[in-house]
Amino acid sequence: MLTDSPAFSGFSVDDLDRARTFYEQTLGLRVGDVEMGNMFQLNLGGGTDVFVYAKDDHVPATFTVLNFPVADV
């Protein structure tokens, strides 16, 4: 069922501009814009993208998340 689903991951940050600067300039990662607005994506090796989004009440996560887009639940 999920074999061909393009899974993706993401995490929140408290300051989107500061995070983008860190990932792009400090770590040298490719960063792309996302049409949905208040987020960007990290373009990692192997064609993997990780979404980074701003969250007002951001607290660093103590877990990992893997998302599977599906047509119906």
PDB file of N, CA, C, O and CB in Angstrom:
ATOM      1  N   MET A   1       0.810  -1.207   0.000  1.00  0.00           N
ATOM      2  CA  MET A   1       0.000   0.000   0.000  1.00  0.00           C
ATOM      3  C   MET A   1       0.852   1.269   0.000  1.00  0.00           C
ATOM      4  O   MET A   1       0.541   2.214  -0.725  1.00  0.00           O
ATOM      5  CB  MET A   1      -0.921  -0.001   1.198  1.00  0.00           C
ATOM      6  N   LEU A   2       1.908   1.308   0.790  1.00  0.00           N
ATOM      7  CA  LEU A   2       2.744   2.512   0.854  1.00  0.00           C
ATOM      8  C   LEU A   2       4.044   2.375   0.065  1.00  0.00           C
ATOM      9  O   LEU A   2       4.904   3.253   0.127  1.00  0.00           O
ATOM     10  CB  LEU A   2       3.063   2.837   2.295  1.00  0.00           C
ATOM     11  N   THR A   3       4.186   1.292  -0.665  1.00  0.00           N
ATOM     12  CA  THR A   3       5.418   1.030  -1.393  1.00  0.00           C
ATOM     13  C   THR A   3       5.828   2.174  -2.308  1.00  0.00           C
ATOM     14  O   THR A   3       7.008   2.513  -2.388  1.00  0.00           O
ATOM     15  CB  THR A   3       5.271  -0.221  -2.196  1.00  0.00           C
ATOM     16  N   ASP A   4       4.866   2.770  -2.995  1.00  0.00           N
ATOM     17  CA  ASP A   4       5.176   3.838  -3.946  1.00  0.00           C
ATOM     18  C   ASP A   4       4.836   5.228  -3.434  1.00  0.00           C
ATOM     19  O   ASP A   4       4.879   6.194  -4.196  1.00  0.00           O
ATOM     20  CB  ASP A   4       4.446   3.597  -5.226  1.00  0.00           C
ATOM     21  N   SER A   5       4.501   5.343  -2.165  1.00  0.00           N
ATOM     22  CA  SER A   5       4.171   6.650  -1.591  1.00  0.00           C
ATOM     23  C   SER A   5       5.456   7.450  -1.387  1.00  0.00           C
ATOM     24  O   SER A   5       6.405   6.938  -0.794  1.00  0.00           O
ATOM     25  CB  SER A   5       3.401   6.490  -0.242  1.00  0.00           C
ATOM     26  N   PRO A   6       5.506   8.688  -1.861  1.00  0.00           N
ATOM     27  CA  PRO A   6       6.715   9.511  -1.693  1.00  0.00           C
ATOM     28  C   PRO A   6       6.787  10.077  -0.270  1.00  0.00           C
ATOM     29  O   PRO A   6       6.430  11.232  -0.039  1.00  0.00           O
ATOM     30  CB  PRO A   6       6.736  10.668  -2.732  1.00  0.00           C
ATOM     31  N   ALA A   7       7.240   9.273   0.664  1.00  0.00           N
ATOM     32  CA  ALA A   7       7.309   9.664   2.072  1.00  0.00           C
ATOM     33  C   ALA A   7       8.189  10.900   2.247  1.00  0.00           C
ATOM     34  O   ALA A   7       9.135  11.120   1.489  1.00  0.00           O
ATOM     35  CB  ALA A   7       7.846   8.502   2.930  1.00  0.00           C
ATOM     36  N   PHE A   8       7.863  11.694   3.251  1.00  0.00           N
ATOM     37  CA  PHE A   8       8.668  12.873   3.552  1.00  0.00           C
ATOM     38  C   PHE A   8       8.664  13.129   5.050  1.00  0.00           C
ATOM     39  O   PHE A   8       7.823  12.610   5.783  1.00  0.00           O
ATOM     40  CB  PHE A   8       8.142  14.107   2.792  1.00  0.00           C
ATOM     41  N   SER A   9       9.600  13.921   5.481  1.00  0.00           N
ATOM     42  CA  SER A   9       9.713  14.266   6.886  1.00  0.00           C
ATOM     43  C   SER A   9       9.747  15.781   7.025  1.00  0.00           C
ATOM     44  O   SER A   9       9.935  16.499   6.043  1.00  0.00           O
ATOM     45  CB  SER A   9      10.972  13.624   7.515  1.00  0.00           C
ATOM     46  N   GLY A  10       9.567  16.255   8.232  1.00  0.00           N
ATOM     47  CA  GLY A  10       9.614  17.692   8.486  1.00  0.00           C
ATOM     48  C   GLY A  10       9.737  17.972   9.967  1.00  0.00           C
ATOM     49  O   GLY A  10       9.496  17.103  10.805  1.00  0.00           O
ATOM     50  N   PHE A  11      10.112  19.191  10.274  1.00  0.00           N
ATOM     51  CA  PHE A  11      10.203  19.589  11.679  1.00  0.00           C
ATOM     52  C   PHE A  11       9.976  21.084  11.796  1.00  0.00           C
ATOM     53  O   PHE A  11      10.135  21.829  10.829  1.00  0.00           O
ATOM     54  CB  PHE A  11      11.574  19.198  12.282  1.00  0.00           C
ATOM     55  N   SER A  12       9.602  21.512  12.991  1.00  0.00           N
ATOM     56  CA  SER A  12       9.321  22.924  13.234  1.00  0.00           C
ATOM     57  C   SER A  12      10.533  23.635  13.819  1.00  0.00           C
ATOM     58  O   SER A  12      11.417  23.018  14.414  1.00  0.00           O
ATOM     59  CB  SER A  12       8.124  23.075  14.169  1.00  0.00           C
ATOM     60  N   VAL A  13      10.548  24.946  13.633  1.00  0.00           N
ATOM     61  CA  VAL A  13      11.572  25.821  14.213  1.00  0.00           C
ATOM     62  C   VAL A  13      10.870  27.067  14.748  1.00  0.00           C
ATOM     63  O   VAL A  13       9.739  27.364  14.362  1.00  0.00           O
ATOM     64  CB  VAL A  13      12.682  26.201  13.151  1.00  0.00           C
ATOM     65  N   ASP A  14      11.536  27.782  15.623  1.00  0.00           N
ATOM     66  CA  ASP A  14      10.935  29.001  16.171  1.00  0.00           C
ATOM     67  C   ASP A  14      11.266  30.245  15.358  1.00  0.00           C
ATOM     68  O   ASP A  14      10.585  31.262  15.486  1.00  0.00           O
ATOM     69  CB  ASP A  14      11.389  29.200  17.593  1.00  0.00           C
ATOM     70  N   ASP A  15      12.304  30.181  14.521  1.00  0.00           N
ATOM     71  CA  ASP A  15      12.706  31.332  13.711  1.00  0.00           C
ATOM     72  C   ASP A  15      13.109  30.828  12.330  1.00  0.00           C
ATOM     73  O   ASP A  15      14.217  30.327  12.141  1.00  0.00           O
ATOM     74  CB  ASP A  15      13.881  32.124  14.387  1.00  0.00           C
ATOM     75  N   LEU A  16      12.208  30.966  11.378  1.00  0.00           N
ATOM     76  CA  LEU A  16      12.412  30.418  10.044  1.00  0.00           C
ATOM     77  C   LEU A  16      13.609  31.046   9.329  1.00  0.00           C
ATOM     78  O   LEU A  16      14.382  30.337   8.685  1.00  0.00           O
ATOM     79  CB  LEU A  16      11.163  30.614   9.215  1.00  0.00           C
ATOM     80  N   ASP A  17      13.771  32.358   9.435  1.00  0.00           N
ATOM     81  CA  ASP A  17      14.895  33.032   8.768  1.00  0.00           C
ATOM     82  C   ASP A  17      16.227  32.581   9.342  1.00  0.00           C
ATOM     83  O   ASP A  17      17.173  32.325   8.597  1.00  0.00           O
ATOM     84  CB  ASP A  17      14.763  34.554   8.896  1.00  0.00           C
ATOM     85  N   ARG A  18      16.305  32.481  10.661  1.00  0.00           N
ATOM     86  CA  ARG A  18      17.546  32.045  11.306  1.00  0.00           C
ATOM     87  C   ARG A  18      17.863  30.591  10.942  1.00  0.00           C
ATOM     88  O   ARG A  18      19.020  30.247  10.699  1.00  0.00           O
ATOM     89  CB  ARG A  18      17.441  32.200  12.839  1.00  0.00           C
ATOM     90  N   ALA A  19      16.839  29.745  10.906  1.00  0.00           N
ATOM     91  CA  ALA A  19      17.043  28.341  10.539  1.00  0.00           C
ATOM     92  C   ALA A  19      17.518  28.231   9.094  1.00  0.00           C
ATOM     93  O   ALA A  19      18.435  27.466   8.792  1.00  0.00           O
ATOM     94  CB  ALA A  19      15.744  27.532  10.737  1.00  0.00           C
ATOM     95  N   ARG A  20      16.894  28.994   8.206  1.00  0.00           N
ATOM     96  CA  ARG A  20      17.289  28.946   6.793  1.00  0.00           C
ATOM     97  C   ARG A  20      18.747  29.364   6.633  1.00  0.00           C
ATOM     98  O   ARG A  20      19.503  28.717   5.908  1.00  0.00           O
ATOM     99  CB  ARG A  20      16.376  29.857   5.940  1.00  0.00           C
ATOM    100  N   THR A  21      19.142  30.437   7.303  1.00  0.00           N
ATOM    101  CA  THR A  21      20.531  30.900   7.249  1.00  0.00           C
ATOM    102  C   THR A  21      21.475  29.813   7.747  1.00  0.00           C
ATOM    103  O   THR A  21      22.512  29.568   7.132  1.00  0.00           O
ATOM    104  CB  THR A  21      20.709  32.184   8.085  1.00  0.00           C
ATOM    105  N   PHE A  22      21.130  29.162   8.848  1.00  0.00           N
ATOM    106  CA  PHE A  22      21.975  28.105   9.416  1.00  0.00           C
ATOM    107  C   PHE A  22      22.147  26.946   8.434  1.00  0.00           C
ATOM    108  O   PHE A  22      23.273  26.534   8.154  1.00  0.00           O
ATOM    109  CB  PHE A  22      21.373  27.592  10.735  1.00  0.00           C
ATOM    110  N   TYR A  23      21.051  26.424   7.918  1.00  0.00           N
ATOM    111  CA  TYR A  23      21.133  25.260   7.033  1.00  0.00           C
ATOM    112  C   TYR A  23      21.791  25.593   5.696  1.00  0.00           C
ATOM    113  O   TYR A  23      22.528  24.781   5.137  1.00  0.00           O
ATOM    114  CB  TYR A  23      19.747  24.694   6.792  1.00  0.00           C
ATOM    115  N   GLU A  24      21.516  26.792   5.192  1.00  0.00           N
ATOM    116  CA  GLU A  24      22.036  27.176   3.883  1.00  0.00           C
ATOM    117  C   GLU A  24      23.476  27.670   3.958  1.00  0.00           C
ATOM    118  O   GLU A  24      24.322  27.214   3.189  1.00  0.00           O
ATOM    119  CB  GLU A  24      21.160  28.248   3.272  1.00  0.00           C
ATOM    120  N   GLN A  25      23.763  28.585   4.860  1.00  0.00           N
ATOM    121  CA  GLN A  25      25.085  29.218   4.889  1.00  0.00           C
ATOM    122  C   GLN A  25      26.077  28.496   5.794  1.00  0.00           C
ATOM    123  O   GLN A  25      27.243  28.350   5.428  1.00  0.00           O
ATOM    124  CB  GLN A  25      24.954  30.649   5.340  1.00  0.00           C
ATOM    125  N   THR A  26      25.641  28.042   6.960  1.00  0.00           N
ATOM    126  CA  THR A  26      26.564  27.381   7.884  1.00  0.00           C
ATOM    127  C   THR A  26      26.842  25.945   7.460  1.00  0.00           C
ATOM    128  O   THR A  26      27.996  25.521   7.404  1.00  0.00           O
ATOM    129  CB  THR A  26      26.003  27.404   9.303  1.00  0.00           C
ATOM    130  N   LEU A  27      25.767  25.187   7.159  1.00  0.00           N
ATOM    131  CA  LEU A  27      25.942  23.780   6.781  1.00  0.00           C
ATOM    132  C   LEU A  27      26.124  23.576   5.281  1.00  0.00           C
ATOM    133  O   LEU A  27      26.564  22.507   4.857  1.00  0.00           O
ATOM    134  CB  LEU A  27      24.759  22.979   7.249  1.00  0.00           C
ATOM    135  N   GLY A  28      25.797  24.577   4.474  1.00  0.00           N
ATOM    136  CA  GLY A  28      25.975  24.489   3.032  1.00  0.00           C
ATOM    137  C   GLY A  28      24.967  23.601   2.312  1.00  0.00           C
ATOM    138  O   GLY A  28      25.244  23.107   1.220  1.00  0.00           O
ATOM    139  N   LEU A  29      23.789  23.395   2.923  1.00  0.00           N
ATOM    140  CA  LEU A  29      22.755  22.577   2.289  1.00  0.00           C
ATOM    141  C   LEU A  29      21.987  23.386   1.262  1.00  0.00           C
ATOM    142  O   LEU A  29      21.905  24.611   1.354  1.00  0.00           O
ATOM    143  CB  LEU A  29      21.793  22.011   3.337  1.00  0.00           C
ATOM    144  N   ARG A  30      21.425  22.690   0.279  1.00  0.00           N
ATOM    145  CA  ARG A  30      20.542  23.341  -0.691  1.00  0.00           C
ATOM    146  C   ARG A  30      19.184  23.545  -0.030  1.00  0.00           C
ATOM    147  O   ARG A  30      18.627  22.630   0.576  1.00  0.00           O
ATOM    148  CB  ARG A  30      20.407  22.491  -2.009  1.00  0.00           C
ATOM    149  N   VAL A  31      18.671  24.741  -0.156  1.00  0.00           N
ATOM    150  CA  VAL A  31      17.395  25.101   0.460  1.00  0.00           C
ATOM    151  C   VAL A  31      16.454  25.578  -0.638  1.00  0.00           C
ATOM    152  O   VAL A  31      16.841  26.376  -1.492  1.00  0.00           O
ATOM    153  CB  VAL A  31      17.579  26.201   1.561  1.00  0.00           C
ATOM    154  N   GLY A  32      15.222  25.088  -0.612  1.00  0.00           N
ATOM    155  CA  GLY A  32      14.244  25.476  -1.620  1.00  0.00           C
ATOM    156  C   GLY A  32      13.005  26.080  -1.001  1.00  0.00           C
ATOM    157  O   GLY A  32      12.664  25.791   0.146  1.00  0.00           O
ATOM    158  N   ASP A  33      12.336  26.921  -1.767  1.00  0.00           N
ATOM    159  CA  ASP A  33      11.091  27.525  -1.312  1.00  0.00           C
ATOM    160  C   ASP A  33       9.935  26.560  -1.529  1.00  0.00           C
ATOM    161  O   ASP A  33       9.979  25.700  -2.409  1.00  0.00           O
ATOM    162  CB  ASP A  33      10.830  28.855  -2.045  1.00  0.00           C
ATOM    163  N   VAL A  34       8.909  26.717  -0.716  1.00  0.00           N
ATOM    164  CA  VAL A  34       7.705  25.903  -0.809  1.00  0.00           C
ATOM    165  C   VAL A  34       6.529  26.848  -1.003  1.00  0.00           C
ATOM    166  O   VAL A  34       6.421  27.855  -0.304  1.00  0.00           O
ATOM    167  CB  VAL A  34       7.514  25.002   0.463  1.00  0.00           C
ATOM    168  N   GLU A  35       5.653  26.532  -1.941  1.00  0.00           N
ATOM    169  CA  GLU A  35       4.533  27.416  -2.257  1.00  0.00           C
ATOM    170  C   GLU A  35       3.557  27.618  -1.099  1.00  0.00           C
ATOM    171  O   GLU A  35       2.818  28.602  -1.089  1.00  0.00           O
ATOM    172  CB  GLU A  35       3.790  26.874  -3.435  1.00  0.00           C
ATOM    173  N   MET A  36       3.540  26.722  -0.139  1.00  0.00           N
ATOM    174  CA  MET A  36       2.579  26.800   0.953  1.00  0.00           C
ATOM    175  C   MET A  36       2.849  27.958   1.909  1.00  0.00           C
ATOM    176  O   MET A  36       2.023  28.226   2.781  1.00  0.00           O
ATOM    177  CB  MET A  36       2.580  25.512   1.718  1.00  0.00           C
ATOM    178  N   GLY A  37       3.956  28.638   1.776  1.00  0.00           N
ATOM    179  CA  GLY A  37       4.175  29.825   2.577  1.00  0.00           C
ATOM    180  C   GLY A  37       5.210  29.684   3.664  1.00  0.00           C
ATOM    181  O   GLY A  37       6.404  29.639   3.369  1.00  0.00           O
ATOM    182  N   ASN A  38       4.800  29.615   4.882  1.00  0.00           N
ATOM    183  CA  ASN A  38       5.651  29.754   6.051  1.00  0.00           C
ATOM    184  C   ASN A  38       6.526  28.518   6.283  1.00  0.00           C
ATOM    185  O   ASN A  38       6.518  27.934   7.367  1.00  0.00           O
ATOM    186  CB  ASN A  38       4.802  30.022   7.273  1.00  0.00           C
ATOM    187  N   MET A  39       7.287  28.126   5.237  1.00  0.00           N
ATOM    188  CA  MET A  39       8.173  26.977   5.344  1.00  0.00           C
ATOM    189  C   MET A  39       9.187  26.990   4.205  1.00  0.00           C
ATOM    190  O   MET A  39       9.053  27.747   3.243  1.00  0.00           O
ATOM    191  CB  MET A  39       7.367  25.665   5.334  1.00  0.00           C
ATOM    192  N   PHE A  40      10.192  26.147   4.331  1.00  0.00           N
ATOM    193  CA  PHE A  40      11.126  25.900   3.246  1.00  0.00           C
ATOM    194  C   PHE A  40      11.491  24.433   3.285  1.00  0.00           C
ATOM    195  O   PHE A  40      11.131  23.722   4.223  1.00  0.00           O
ATOM    196  CB  PHE A  40      12.393  26.805   3.355  1.00  0.00           C
ATOM    197  N   GLN A  41      12.205  23.976   2.266  1.00  0.00           N
ATOM    198  CA  GLN A  41      12.618  22.579   2.275  1.00  0.00           C
ATOM    199  C   GLN A  41      14.122  22.476   2.156  1.00  0.00           C
ATOM    200  O   GLN A  41      14.762  23.246   1.441  1.00  0.00           O
ATOM    201  CB  GLN A  41      11.942  21.804   1.145  1.00  0.00           C
ATOM    202  N   LEU A  42      14.674  21.509   2.871  1.00  0.00           N
ATOM    203  CA  LEU A  42      16.083  21.160   2.742  1.00  0.00           C
ATOM    204  C   LEU A  42      16.166  20.114   1.650  1.00  0.00           C
ATOM    205  O   LEU A  42      15.483  19.092   1.721  1.00  0.00           O
ATOM    206  CB  LEU A  42      16.694  20.638   4.101  1.00  0.00           C
ATOM    207  N   ASN A  43      16.990  20.349   0.643  1.00  0.00           N
ATOM    208  CA  ASN A  43      17.170  19.400  -0.454  1.00  0.00           C
ATOM    209  C   ASN A  43      18.423  18.586  -0.154  1.00  0.00           C
ATOM    210  O   ASN A  43      19.544  19.039  -0.386  1.00  0.00           O
ATOM    211  CB  ASN A  43      17.281  20.134  -1.846  1.00  0.00           C
ATOM    212  N   LEU A  44      18.218  17.387   0.360  1.00  0.00           N
ATOM    213  CA  LEU A  44      19.324  16.536   0.788  1.00  0.00           C
ATOM    214  C   LEU A  44      19.757  15.599  -0.328  1.00  0.00           C
ATOM    215  O   LEU A  44      19.065  15.467  -1.337  1.00  0.00           O
ATOM    216  CB  LEU A  44      18.932  15.733   2.024  1.00  0.00           C
ATOM    217  N   GLY A  45      20.886  14.956  -0.150  1.00  0.00           N
ATOM    218  CA  GLY A  45      21.388  14.003  -1.128  1.00  0.00           C
ATOM    219  C   GLY A  45      20.401  12.867  -1.367  1.00  0.00           C
ATOM    220  O   GLY A  45      19.588  12.548  -0.499  1.00  0.00           O
ATOM    221  N   GLY A  46      20.475  12.266  -2.533  1.00  0.00           N
ATOM    222  CA  GLY A  46      19.605  11.157  -2.860  1.00  0.00           C
ATOM    223  C   GLY A  46      18.190  11.565  -3.208  1.00  0.00           C
ATOM    224  O   GLY A  46      17.305  10.714  -3.302  1.00  0.00           O
ATOM    225  N   GLY A  47      17.961  12.864  -3.402  1.00  0.00           N
ATOM    226  CA  GLY A  47      16.630  13.331  -3.764  1.00  0.00           C
ATOM    227  C   GLY A  47      15.670  13.470  -2.599  1.00  0.00           C
ATOM    228  O   GLY A  47      14.466  13.617  -2.807  1.00  0.00           O
ATOM    229  N   THR A  48      16.170  13.426  -1.396  1.00  0.00           N
ATOM    230  CA  THR A  48      15.329  13.535  -0.207  1.00  0.00           C
ATOM    231  C   THR A  48      15.119  14.995   0.157  1.00  0.00           C
ATOM    232  O   THR A  48      16.068  15.779   0.177  1.00  0.00           O
ATOM    233  CB  THR A  48      15.953  12.776   0.973  1.00  0.00           C
ATOM    234  N   ASP A  49      13.882  15.358   0.444  1.00  0.00           N
ATOM    235  CA  ASP A  49      13.550  16.702   0.915  1.00  0.00           C
ATOM    236  C   ASP A  49      12.980  16.604   2.321  1.00  0.00           C
ATOM    237  O   ASP A  49      12.220  15.688   2.635  1.00  0.00           O
ATOM    238  CB  ASP A  49      12.542  17.402  -0.042  1.00  0.00           C
ATOM    239  N   VAL A  50      13.352  17.551   3.155  1.00  0.00           N
ATOM    240  CA  VAL A  50      12.816  17.648   4.515  1.00  0.00           C
ATOM    241  C   VAL A  50      12.214  19.033   4.649  1.00  0.00           C
ATOM    242  O   VAL A  50      12.871  20.032   4.360  1.00  0.00           O
ATOM    243  CB  VAL A  50      13.927  17.390   5.613  1.00  0.00           C
ATOM    244  N   PHE A  51      10.966  19.094   5.087  1.00  0.00           N
ATOM    245  CA  PHE A  51      10.278  20.368   5.228  1.00  0.00           C
ATOM    246  C   PHE A  51      10.562  20.982   6.586  1.00  0.00           C
ATOM    247  O   PHE A  51      10.522  20.294   7.606  1.00  0.00           O
ATOM    248  CB  PHE A  51       8.776  20.192   5.032  1.00  0.00           C
ATOM    249  N   VAL A  52      10.846  22.269   6.597  1.00  0.00           N
ATOM    250  CA  VAL A  52      11.101  23.028   7.822  1.00  0.00           C
ATOM    251  C   VAL A  52      10.042  24.121   7.874  1.00  0.00           C
ATOM    252  O   VAL A  52       9.906  24.908   6.938  1.00  0.00           O
ATOM    253  CB  VAL A  52      12.575  23.631   7.858  1.00  0.00           C
ATOM    254  N   TYR A  53       9.296  24.166   8.968  1.00  0.00           N
ATOM    255  CA  TYR A  53       8.202  25.120   9.069  1.00  0.00           C
ATOM    256  C   TYR A  53       8.238  25.857  10.398  1.00  0.00           C
ATOM    257  O   TYR A  53       8.708  25.330  11.406  1.00  0.00           O
ATOM    258  CB  TYR A  53       6.865  24.413   8.897  1.00  0.00           C
ATOM    259  N   ALA A  54       7.732  27.089  10.383  1.00  0.00           N
ATOM    260  CA  ALA A  54       7.696  27.904  11.591  1.00  0.00           C
ATOM    261  C   ALA A  54       6.496  27.507  12.439  1.00  0.00           C
ATOM    262  O   ALA A  54       5.426  27.190  11.921  1.00  0.00           O
ATOM    263  CB  ALA A  54       7.642  29.409  11.241  1.00  0.00           C
ATOM    264  N   LYS A  55       6.694  27.530  13.744  1.00  0.00           N
ATOM    265  CA  LYS A  55       5.618  27.214  14.681  1.00  0.00           C
ATOM    266  C   LYS A  55       5.765  28.149  15.868  1.00  0.00           C
ATOM    267  O   LYS A  55       6.803  28.174  16.530  1.00  0.00           O
ATOM    268  CB  LYS A  55       5.657  25.704  15.130  1.00  0.00           C
ATOM    269  N   ASP A  56       4.715  28.918  16.132  1.00  0.00           N
ATOM    270  CA  ASP A  56       4.780  29.926  17.206  1.00  0.00           C
ATOM    271  C   ASP A  56       5.130  29.327  18.560  1.00  0.00           C
ATOM    272  O   ASP A  56       5.949  29.891  19.286  1.00  0.00           O
ATOM    273  CB  ASP A  56       3.458  30.654  17.312  1.00  0.00           C
ATOM    274  N   ASP A  57       4.532  28.207  18.911  1.00  0.00           N
ATOM    275  CA  ASP A  57       4.788  27.591  20.219  1.00  0.00           C
ATOM    276  C   ASP A  57       5.788  26.438  20.098  1.00  0.00           C
ATOM    277  O   ASP A  57       5.660  25.414  20.768  1.00  0.00           O
ATOM    278  CB  ASP A  57       3.470  27.084  20.841  1.00  0.00           C
ATOM    279  N   HIS A  58       6.779  26.626  19.234  1.00  0.00           N
ATOM    280  CA  HIS A  58       7.779  25.592  18.944  1.00  0.00           C
ATOM    281  C   HIS A  58       8.473  25.104  20.210  1.00  0.00           C
ATOM    282  O   HIS A  58       8.904  25.886  21.057  1.00  0.00           O
ATOM    283  CB  HIS A  58       8.817  26.122  17.961  1.00  0.00           C
ATOM    284  N   VAL A  59       8.562  23.793  20.302  1.00  0.00           N
ATOM    285  CA  VAL A  59       9.352  23.117  21.329  1.00  0.00           C
ATOM    286  C   VAL A  59      10.129  22.041  20.572  1.00  0.00           C
ATOM    287  O   VAL A  59       9.538  21.301  19.785  1.00  0.00           O
ATOM    288  CB  VAL A  59       8.439  22.503  22.510  1.00  0.00           C
ATOM    289  N   PRO A  60      11.443  21.939  20.794  1.00  0.00           N
ATOM    290  CA  PRO A  60      12.196  20.917  20.072  1.00  0.00           C
ATOM    291  C   PRO A  60      11.563  19.532  20.261  1.00  0.00           C
ATOM    292  O   PRO A  60      11.213  19.146  21.376  1.00  0.00           O
ATOM    293  CB  PRO A  60      13.661  20.901  20.543  1.00  0.00           C
ATOM    294  N   ALA A  61      11.426  18.809  19.175  1.00  0.00           N
ATOM    295  CA  ALA A  61      10.777  17.496  19.210  1.00  0.00           C
ATOM    296  C   ALA A  61      11.647  16.475  19.930  1.00  0.00           C
ATOM    297  O   ALA A  61      12.875  16.541  19.890  1.00  0.00           O
ATOM    298  CB  ALA A  61      10.469  17.012  17.788  1.00  0.00           C
ATOM    299  N   THR A  62      10.992  15.546  20.579  1.00  0.00           N
ATOM    300  CA  THR A  62      11.673  14.422  21.226  1.00  0.00           C
ATOM    301  C   THR A  62      11.343  13.131  20.480  1.00  0.00           C
ATOM    302  O   THR A  62      11.451  12.037  21.034  1.00  0.00           O
ATOM    303  CB  THR A  62      11.263  14.309  22.725  1.00  0.00           C
ATOM    304  N   PHE A  63      10.938  13.272  19.216  1.00  0.00           N
ATOM    305  CA  PHE A  63      10.523  12.137  18.414  1.00  0.00           C
ATOM    306  C   PHE A  63      10.808  12.443  16.946  1.00  0.00           C
ATOM    307  O   PHE A  63      11.167  13.570  16.605  1.00  0.00           O
ATOM    308  CB  PHE A  63       9.018  11.815  18.638  1.00  0.00           C
ATOM    309  N   THR A  64      10.654  11.460  16.090  1.00  0.00           N
ATOM    310  CA  THR A  64      10.800  11.659  14.654  1.00  0.00           C
ATOM    311  C   THR A  64       9.455  11.415  13.978  1.00  0.00           C
ATOM    312  O   THR A  64       8.602  10.706  14.512  1.00  0.00           O
ATOM    313  CB  THR A  64      11.893  10.721  14.068  1.00  0.00           C
ATOM    314  N   VAL A  65       9.274  12.007  12.801  1.00  0.00           N
ATOM    315  CA  VAL A  65       8.018  11.880  12.067  1.00  0.00           C
ATOM    316  C   VAL A  65       8.333  11.517  10.623  1.00  0.00           C
ATOM    317  O   VAL A  65       9.232  12.089  10.008  1.00  0.00           O
ATOM    318  CB  VAL A  65       7.182  13.196  12.142  1.00  0.00           C
ATOM    319  N   LEU A  66       7.589  10.569  10.097  1.00  0.00           N
ATOM    320  CA  LEU A  66       7.673  10.200   8.697  1.00  0.00           C
ATOM    321  C   LEU A  66       6.256  10.261   8.145  1.00  0.00           C
ATOM    322  O   LEU A  66       5.366   9.571   8.643  1.00  0.00           O
ATOM    323  CB  LEU A  66       8.318   8.774   8.502  1.00  0.00           C
ATOM    324  N   ASN A  67       6.041  11.077   7.125  1.00  0.00           N
ATOM    325  CA  ASN A  67       4.716  11.288   6.548  1.00  0.00           C
ATOM    326  C   ASN A  67       4.572  10.507   5.250  1.00  0.00           C
ATOM    327  O   ASN A  67       5.498  10.457   4.440  1.00  0.00           O
ATOM    328  CB  ASN A  67       4.464  12.785   6.301  1.00  0.00           C
ATOM    329  N   PHE A  68       3.399   9.893   5.055  1.00  0.00           N
ATOM    330  CA  PHE A  68       3.080   9.168   3.840  1.00  0.00           C
ATOM    331  C   PHE A  68       1.841   9.803   3.213  1.00  0.00           C
ATOM    332  O   PHE A  68       0.749   9.654   3.762  1.00  0.00           O
ATOM    333  CB  PHE A  68       2.855   7.652   4.129  1.00  0.00           C
ATOM    334  N   PRO A  69       1.968  10.515   2.073  1.00  0.00           N
ATOM    335  CA  PRO A  69       0.792  11.003   1.394  1.00  0.00           C
ATOM    336  C   PRO A  69       0.010   9.823   0.798  1.00  0.00           C
ATOM    337  O   PRO A  69       0.584   8.954   0.142  1.00  0.00           O
ATOM    338  CB  PRO A  69       1.182  12.019   0.300  1.00  0.00           C
ATOM    339  N   VAL A  70      -1.293   9.810   1.036  1.00  0.00           N
ATOM    340  CA  VAL A  70      -2.150   8.745   0.504  1.00  0.00           C
ATOM    341  C   VAL A  70      -3.412   9.361  -0.095  1.00  0.00           C
ATOM    342  O   VAL A  70      -3.803  10.466   0.282  1.00  0.00           O
ATOM    343  CB  VAL A  70      -2.517   7.716   1.617  1.00  0.00           C
ATOM    344  N   ALA A  71      -4.037   8.665  -1.008  1.00  0.00           N
ATOM    345  CA  ALA A  71      -5.246   9.164  -1.655  1.00  0.00           C
ATOM    346  C   ALA A  71      -6.446   9.143  -0.707  1.00  0.00           C
ATOM    347  O   ALA A  71      -7.322  10.003  -0.796  1.00  0.00           O
ATOM    348  CB  ALA A  71      -5.552   8.338  -2.899  1.00  0.00           C
ATOM    349  N   ASP A  72      -6.486   8.169   0.196  1.00  0.00           N
ATOM    350  CA  ASP A  72      -7.634   8.020   1.084  1.00  0.00           C
ATOM    351  C   ASP A  72      -7.185   7.279   2.340  1.00  0.00           C
ATOM    352  O   ASP A  72      -6.311   6.414   2.288  1.00  0.00           O
ATOM    353  CB  ASP A  72      -8.803   7.264   0.376  1.00  0.00           C
ATOM    354  N   VAL A  73      -7.786   7.628   3.447  1.00  0.00           N
ATOM    355  CA  VAL A  73      -7.452   6.961   4.714  1.00  0.00           C
ATOM    356  C   VAL A  73      -8.550   5.991   5.068  1.00  0.00           C
ATOM    357  O   VAL A  73      -8.473   5.321   6.098  1.00  0.00           O
ATOM    358  CB  VAL A  73      -7.247   7.986   5.857  1.00  0.00           C
TER     359      VAL A  73
END
